[in-house]
Amino acid sequence: MAETLHITSQGQGTPLVLIHGWGLNSGIWQPLAEKLAPFFKVITVDLPGYGLNSDNNIAPYSLTNISKKIIDAVDEPAVYLGWSLGGLIATDITRSYSDKVLALVTVASSPCFVERLNQDNQVNWPGIEPTLLKTFHHQLAQDTKKTIDGFLKIQAMGSPHIRQDLKEIKALIFQYQMPTRQTLDDSLSLLETVDLRTNLPSISLPFLRLYGRLDSLVSKAVPDLVSELAPKSDVHIFKQASHAPFISHGDDFFDVLKNWLNSLEVSKKIEVVTN
């Protein structure tokens, strides 16, 4: 029997699962989880090969296998919130296990992270240039920690207090064991290859999308493009935030998320525990 992923939880009420992004771990959620715990049962999960699950590996390292691992570990209906790569995973969980999902929230994410070209070599979907991800693959083989440091700088780029954000992010994630080069390489490939654009129109559950206007990894054009694919979803853009709005604008992020979840209680879609 395959080993179950280790998860942690705090608080009580509606389960809210937080899924981290590439190169990081569940430590990144600590400040947000502490704010949410009085109102929800906050569940944090490290992806296979990351953080508390650094010894829990899967093969192949696919979206399907990761989603199944997380669903088995959580084992109860929950709201799923995914950041960056975690947004792809949360979306896949929603489309594959809709009976286990109460609502979907994606943060600084895109259904397709890599730039796509049409037959005339014109950009028809904005995203990360493929050459940048190839550079990361190459750098991982040379110096894993240096590659992670470089990626963290890109994530914080655009934030009005980039040094403060970077310091906090590093303090949160480096308290856990770093993933192996193989895990980083395999999970980076997900950012390169996964394209969930055609799946978005079928999502009928409550769906909130959160973005940072100054994000250097998710194009400013993505929110409007995704709104066309998922017209029933809700969207909020933090104008002064970059790729990690829950770090740079923690209080505002918490307020937006909590108010949205509480609005679902009013419409009787999910039950939310409040003071």
Secondary structure, 3 states (H helix, E strand, C coil): CCCCCCEEEECCCCEEEEECCCCCCHHHHHHHHHHHCCCCEEEEECCCCCHHHCCCCCCCCCHHHHHHHHHHHHCCCEEEEEECHHHHHHHHHHHHCHHHEEEEEEECCCCCCECEECCCCCEEECCECHHHHHHHHHHHHHCHHHHHHHHHHHHHCCCCCHHHHHHHHHHHHCCCCCCCHHHHHHHHHHHHHCCCHHHHHHCCCCEEEEEECCCCCCCCCHHHHHHHHCCCCEEEEECCCCCCHHHHCHHHHHHHHHHHHHHHHHCCCCCCCCC
